[in-house]
Amino acid sequence: MRQDPFNKDHHLCTKLDEYHVDIPDFPMKASRWERFVNFLTSPAKDPLESLISTADGVMLLKVAPIIGTVAWAFIQAFLFL
């Protein structure tokens, strides 16, 4: 596979030689600031995704605040009696 397939066609080879592309120099390694910014802008994992994907998880997300509120009310009632 070391042979160049474009060498066989002279017309195509001359057309490809007409185009010159200047590739600018750029640093291959990102600076600390760029790495820090990339870290801050990367998407975060949703911690509730495993609960939302199941029917039981959705029900838990609906019922958990109600249970928490009732538990908090009982704790306050027992502390102030």
N, C-alpha and C positions, 0 to 999 in steps of 0.2 A: 504494500500500500504506500510505498514511498514515491511512486510515480505520480506526477502531476497530470490530472486528466485534461487540464486546460492547455497543455503544450501541444496537443494534437490539433487543436483548432486555432489557426493563426489569427483569424479575424477577431475571435473572442479574446485571445491573449492580448492583442493590441488595444482593444477597448478597455480591458481591465487595467492595463498599464497606464491609461490616460488619467485614471482617478488616483489622487493622492490624498490620504487622510492623515492629518496631523493629530496625534494623540498627546494630550497634555500630560505633564508629569503631575502626579498626585501622590500624597503619602499613603502607603499601604496600611500603616497602623494608625488607628484612630487615637486622638489625644484623650487624656483622662476626662476632660470636660465633655467631649462628644460621647464617650462611653457612659458617663453619668447621665447625660440627657437621654440617651437611648434607653437606659435602664428606667428612667422616670416615665418615659412615654410608651414603654412596652405594655401591652394589654395584661390586665390582672386576671387571675383565675377566679371564677365565681365560686365562693365557698358553699353556696346553697344549690348548686347545679345538680348534685346527686339527689337532693331532696325533691327538687322540682320535677325531675325526670320520672318519678314514680307517683302513682295515685295516692299511696299511703303517705308519701312525703308532702304532697300538697295538703292533705288533710291535717297532717301534723303542723304545718305552717299556719293553718287556720285556727287550730285548737290550742296551740302552745301559748299564744298571748292571753287567751281566756283563762287557761289553767294558771298561768303566772300571775294574773291579776287577782284571781280568787285566793291563791296562796299568799300573796302579799297582803291582802285584806285580812286573812286569818292571822298572819304574823302580827300585824298592827293591833288587831283586836286583843290578842293574848298578851301583848306587851303593855297595853294601856289599861287593862282591867285590874 
